[in-house]
Amino acid sequence: MKFKKLGHTDLKVSTICLGTMTWGEQNNEDEAFRQMDMAYDYGVNFFDTAELYPIPPSAETQGETSRIISRWLKSKNIRDKIIVADKIVGRSNMDWFRDKGEPTRLNPKQIKFALERSLKNLNTDYIDLYQLHWPERKVPRFGELDYKYDPNDNKWTTIEEILYNLNELVKVGKVRHVGLSNETPWGMMKFLEVAKEKNFPRMMSIQNVYSLVNRVFDIGHSEVSISENLGLLAYSPLAGGRLSGKYIGGINPKNARYTIWPRRCSRHHTERGENAIDNYVGLANKYGIAPSTFANAFVN
C-alpha cells in the first residue's frame, strides 16, 4: 500500500480510502466487517463515513454506517491506527437530521449537534477529518457541471462563520482537521482565503467525484487543488460500479446498486456514459486488466 500526506497535515493516509456508504442498507454488518478486515489487512488506514449514511438516506437507518464502524473498531481495539473521516450534511430539506424537523444548514447550532452525534455514533472522542458534505449555497454538486445563478441565494451561513465554529471544535480537540466535499473552485479558494486572513483552520482536502467518465474536477478544481495543496479525495472512482462492466448489455446483477435503486443512480447512467464505459471495459480486457483495476488505476 502506498501512502500520501493529507494536505498540509502530518497524517499519512493510504492511497486507497475505504468508502462505507452502503453499510446498514445495501450491506449488512457482517459484510461490512469483512470489508474492513480485508482493507485493513491490505494496509488501508483511511475510512470515510458521513452522518448522511447509509445511502439512500432515511430516518430509520441514519447513522448506522458509523455505528457499524464503531463496533468494528472496538472489536479490534485499533482506533489510533485508523484515520476516520466524517461529513456533516449541507443544505437540504431532509427533516430527520435535526431536532424538530429543522432543515439542515451549516450554522453553529447544527454543526455542534451533528458533531456530537457523530462522536457518539462512532464511539470516539475525536474525528480526524471533518468535512462539509456539500455547501449551503446553490451550486453544482455530486458531479454536476452547470452553475445556475440565483440572485435570491444569499441566506446561507457565511464561510467566516462556518470556519469560526469549526475552529472551536478543533481547539477543544474534537476535530483534528477539516475538509470540503462537493465544493466549487470559488468555494475552495474562499475557504482558504478566509482561513488565512482570520487564522482559522485550513481546509486540508476536498472530496469530489472523479472517474474515467466524470472529469469535472479537471476543469477548474485541479488547478486550485495542485497550487494550494488541497488534496483530492476522489469518490465514485467506479462511477457507482458501472466501470466494473457488470451492467454492460443491460444486465442487472442481483443486489447491485442500480438493480435495487435505478432512479437514484441515474447520474451515472447516460447514453454517452454507457458508450464510454463499453470502450473502457473493452480496453481493459484487451490488455488483460480487470476493468475495476483499470478504472481505479486512472484515478490513483
C-alpha positions as CSV (number, residue, x, y, z in Angstrom):
1,M,0.0,0.0,0.0
2,K,1.2,3.5,-0.8
3,F,0.7,6.4,1.5
4,K,0.4,10.2,0.9
5,K,0.3,13.2,3.2
6,L,-3.2,14.6,3.7
7,G,-2.8,18.2,2.5
8,H,-0.6,20.2,5.0
9,T,-1.3,17.8,7.8
10,D,1.2,15.3,9.3
11,L,-1.3,12.5,8.6
12,K,-0.1,9.8,6.2
13,V,-3.2,8.2,4.6
14,S,-3.4,5.2,2.4
15,T,-3.9,6.0,-1.3
16,I,-7.0,3.8,-1.1
17,C,-9.6,5.2,1.3
18,L,-12.4,2.8,2.2
19,G,-15.8,4.2,1.4
20,T,-18.6,3.0,3.7
21,M,-21.9,4.4,2.5
22,T,-23.7,1.1,1.7
23,W,-23.3,-0.3,5.2
24,G,-26.5,-0.6,7.1
25,E,-28.6,-0.6,3.9
26,Q,-27.2,-2.5,0.9
27,N,-24.6,-4.3,3.0
28,N,-25.2,-5.8,6.5
29,E,-22.8,-5.6,9.4
30,D,-21.2,-9.0,8.7
31,E,-20.3,-7.9,5.2
32,A,-19.1,-4.5,6.4
33,F,-16.8,-6.2,9.0
34,R,-15.4,-8.5,6.3
35,Q,-14.7,-5.5,4.0
36,M,-13.0,-3.6,6.8
37,D,-10.9,-6.7,7.7
38,M,-9.7,-7.1,4.2
39,A,-9.0,-3.4,3.7
40,Y,-7.0,-3.2,7.0
41,D,-5.1,-6.4,6.1
42,Y,-4.1,-4.7,2.8
43,G,-2.8,-1.6,4.6
44,V,-5.8,0.7,4.3
45,N,-5.8,3.1,7.3
46,F,-8.3,5.6,6.0
47,F,-12.1,5.2,6.4
48,D,-14.7,7.7,5.2
49,T,-18.2,7.9,6.6
50,A,-20.9,10.6,6.9
51,E,-23.9,11.5,9.0
52,L,-25.9,11.0,5.8
53,Y,-25.0,7.3,5.6
54,P,-26.2,4.8,4.7
55,I,-27.4,5.6,1.2
56,P,-30.2,6.0,0.3
57,P,-30.7,8.2,3.4
58,S,-33.6,7.6,5.7
59,A,-34.7,8.4,9.2
60,E,-34.7,4.7,10.1
61,T,-31.1,4.0,9.1
62,Q,-29.4,7.4,9.7
63,G,-26.1,6.9,11.5
64,E,-26.0,3.1,11.2
65,T,-22.9,3.2,9.0
66,S,-20.9,5.0,11.6
67,R,-22.2,2.7,14.4
68,I,-21.0,-0.3,12.4
69,I,-17.6,1.2,12.1
70,S,-17.5,1.9,15.8
71,R,-18.3,-1.7,16.6
72,W,-15.5,-2.9,14.3
73,L,-13.0,-0.5,15.8
74,K,-14.0,-1.7,19.3
75,S,-13.6,-5.3,18.4
76,K,-10.1,-4.7,17.0
77,N,-9.1,-2.0,19.6
78,I,-7.3,0.0,16.9
79,R,-8.9,3.4,16.9
80,D,-5.5,5.1,17.0
81,K,-4.4,3.2,13.8
82,I,-7.4,4.3,11.7
83,I,-7.8,7.8,10.3
84,V,-11.6,8.4,10.4
85,A,-13.2,10.9,8.0
86,D,-16.7,12.1,8.7
87,K,-19.1,14.6,7.0
88,I,-21.8,16.9,8.0
89,V,-24.7,17.4,5.6
90,G,-25.1,20.7,3.8
91,R,-28.3,22.5,2.9
92,S,-31.3,20.2,2.5
93,N,-34.9,19.7,3.3
94,M,-34.4,16.3,4.8
95,D,-36.3,16.7,8.1
96,W,-34.9,13.8,10.2
97,F,-31.3,15.0,10.7
98,R,-32.0,17.8,13.2
99,D,-34.3,18.5,16.2
100,K,-37.9,19.2,15.4
101,G,-37.5,18.6,11.7
102,E,-35.3,21.7,11.1
103,P,-34.0,21.9,7.6
104,T,-30.2,21.2,7.5
105,R,-27.8,24.1,7.5
106,L,-24.2,24.8,8.5
107,N,-24.9,27.2,11.3
108,P,-23.2,26.9,14.7
109,K,-26.1,25.1,16.5
110,Q,-26.3,22.4,13.8
111,I,-22.5,21.9,13.4
112,K,-22.3,21.3,17.2
113,F,-25.3,19.0,17.2
114,A,-24.1,17.0,14.2
115,L,-20.6,16.6,15.5
116,E,-21.7,15.4,19.0
117,R,-24.0,12.8,17.4
118,S,-21.2,11.6,15.1
119,L,-18.8,11.2,18.0
120,K,-21.5,9.2,19.8
121,N,-22.2,7.0,16.8
122,L,-18.5,6.4,16.1
123,N,-17.9,5.9,19.9
124,T,-14.8,8.1,19.7
125,D,-13.5,11.3,21.3
126,Y,-12.3,12.9,18.1
127,I,-12.7,12.8,14.3
128,D,-9.5,13.0,12.2
129,L,-11.0,14.8,9.2
130,Y,-14.4,16.5,9.5
131,Q,-15.8,17.6,6.1
132,L,-18.7,19.7,4.9
133,H,-20.6,17.2,2.7
134,W,-21.9,19.9,0.4
135,P,-22.3,23.7,0.6
136,E,-25.3,25.6,1.7
137,R,-25.0,27.7,-1.5
138,K,-26.9,26.6,-4.6
139,V,-24.0,25.3,-6.6
140,P,-23.3,22.2,-8.9
141,R,-22.7,19.2,-6.7
142,F,-22.4,15.4,-6.9
143,G,-20.6,15.6,-10.2
144,E,-22.9,18.2,-11.9
145,L,-21.3,20.7,-14.2
146,D,-23.5,23.8,-14.8
147,Y,-23.8,26.7,-12.2
148,K,-27.3,28.2,-12.3
149,Y,-27.2,31.7,-10.8
150,D,-30.0,32.5,-8.3
151,P,-30.0,36.2,-7.2
152,N,-32.0,35.2,-4.2
153,D,-29.5,32.7,-2.9
154,N,-28.0,34.9,-0.2
155,K,-29.3,33.4,3.0
156,W,-26.5,30.9,3.7
157,T,-24.2,30.7,6.6
158,T,-21.1,32.7,5.8
159,I,-17.8,31.0,5.2
160,E,-16.2,33.0,8.0
161,E,-18.9,31.8,10.5
162,I,-18.5,28.2,9.4
163,L,-14.8,28.3,9.9
164,Y,-15.1,30.1,13.2
165,N,-17.3,27.3,14.5
166,L,-15.1,24.6,13.1
167,N,-12.2,26.3,14.8
168,E,-14.0,26.0,18.1
169,L,-14.2,22.2,17.6
170,V,-10.5,22.0,16.7
171,K,-9.5,24.0,19.7
172,V,-11.2,21.6,22.1
173,G,-9.7,18.5,20.3
174,K,-12.9,17.0,19.0
175,V,-11.8,17.6,15.4
176,R,-8.2,17.3,14.2
177,H,-8.5,18.6,10.6
178,V,-11.3,20.0,8.3
179,G,-12.1,19.4,4.7
180,L,-14.6,20.2,1.9
181,S,-16.7,18.0,-0.3
182,N,-18.8,18.7,-3.4
183,E,-17.4,22.2,-3.4
184,T,-16.6,24.6,-6.3
185,P,-13.3,26.2,-7.3
186,W,-14.6,29.5,-5.9
187,G,-15.6,27.9,-2.7
188,M,-12.2,26.2,-2.3
189,M,-10.3,29.5,-2.7
190,K,-12.8,31.4,-0.5
191,F,-12.3,28.9,2.4
192,L,-8.6,29.1,2.0
193,E,-8.6,32.9,1.8
194,V,-10.8,33.4,4.9
195,A,-8.8,30.8,6.9
196,K,-5.5,32.6,6.2
197,E,-7.0,36.0,6.9
198,K,-8.6,35.1,10.2
199,N,-6.2,32.4,11.4
200,F,-8.9,29.7,11.2
201,P,-8.3,26.0,10.4
202,R,-7.2,25.4,6.8
203,M,-9.2,23.1,4.6
204,M,-6.9,20.1,4.0
205,S,-8.8,18.2,1.4
206,I,-11.8,18.2,-1.0
207,Q,-13.9,15.1,-1.6
208,N,-15.4,15.3,-5.1
209,V,-16.4,12.9,-7.8
210,Y,-13.7,11.8,-10.2
211,S,-13.6,8.9,-12.6
212,L,-13.0,8.0,-16.2
213,V,-16.5,9.1,-17.1
214,N,-16.6,12.2,-14.9
215,R,-13.7,14.7,-15.3
216,V,-15.5,17.8,-13.9
217,F,-12.6,18.2,-11.4
218,D,-10.1,18.7,-14.2
219,I,-11.8,21.9,-15.5
220,G,-11.3,24.3,-12.6
221,H,-10.8,22.4,-9.4
222,S,-7.5,20.8,-10.3
223,E,-5.5,24.0,-10.5
224,V,-6.6,25.0,-7.1
225,S,-6.0,21.5,-5.7
226,I,-2.4,21.4,-7.0
227,S,-1.5,25.0,-6.5
228,E,-2.9,25.2,-2.9
229,N,-2.1,21.6,-1.9
230,L,-5.8,20.9,-1.2
231,G,-5.7,17.1,-1.7
232,L,-8.5,15.4,-3.7
233,L,-10.3,12.5,-2.1
234,A,-11.8,11.1,-5.3
235,Y,-15.2,9.5,-4.7
236,S,-17.1,7.2,-7.0
237,P,-14.0,6.1,-9.0
238,L,-16.0,3.3,-10.5
239,A,-19.0,5.5,-11.4
240,G,-21.2,3.7,-9.0
241,G,-19.9,0.4,-10.1
242,R,-20.7,0.9,-13.8
243,L,-17.0,1.0,-14.7
244,S,-16.6,-2.6,-13.4
245,G,-18.5,-3.6,-16.6
246,K,-21.1,-5.7,-14.6
247,Y,-24.0,-3.8,-16.1
248,I,-22.9,-3.9,-19.8
249,G,-25.6,-5.2,-22.1
250,G,-28.4,-4.3,-19.8
251,I,-27.5,-6.8,-17.2
252,N,-28.9,-6.1,-13.7
253,P,-26.9,-8.3,-11.2
254,K,-28.8,-9.3,-8.1
255,N,-28.5,-6.9,-5.1
256,A,-26.3,-4.5,-7.2
257,R,-27.0,-0.8,-6.6
258,Y,-28.5,0.0,-10.0
259,T,-30.7,-3.1,-9.8
260,I,-32.1,-2.0,-6.4
261,W,-32.3,1.8,-6.9
262,P,-32.2,2.6,-10.6
263,R,-33.6,6.1,-10.3
264,R,-31.3,7.1,-7.5
265,C,-28.3,6.2,-9.7
266,S,-29.3,8.0,-12.8
267,R,-26.4,10.4,-12.8
268,H,-24.1,7.6,-13.8
269,H,-26.4,6.3,-16.5
270,T,-26.4,8.2,-19.8
271,E,-26.0,7.2,-23.4
272,R,-22.7,8.8,-23.7
273,G,-21.5,7.4,-20.5
274,E,-22.5,3.9,-21.4
275,N,-20.7,4.1,-24.7
276,A,-17.6,5.3,-22.9
277,I,-17.8,2.5,-20.4
278,D,-18.1,-0.1,-23.1
279,N,-14.9,1.2,-24.6
280,Y,-13.0,1.4,-21.3
281,V,-14.0,-2.1,-20.4
282,G,-13.0,-3.3,-23.8
283,L,-9.6,-1.6,-23.5
284,A,-9.1,-3.2,-20.1
285,N,-10.0,-6.6,-21.4
286,K,-7.7,-6.2,-24.4
287,Y,-4.7,-5.8,-22.0
288,G,-5.8,-8.4,-19.5
289,I,-6.6,-5.9,-16.8
290,A,-9.8,-6.2,-14.6
291,P,-12.0,-3.2,-15.6
292,S,-12.3,-2.1,-11.9
293,T,-8.5,-2.2,-11.5
294,F,-8.1,-0.2,-14.7
295,A,-10.6,2.4,-13.6
296,N,-9.1,2.8,-10.1
297,A,-5.6,3.0,-11.6
298,F,-6.6,6.0,-13.6
299,V,-7.9,7.8,-10.5
300,N,-4.8,6.9,-8.5
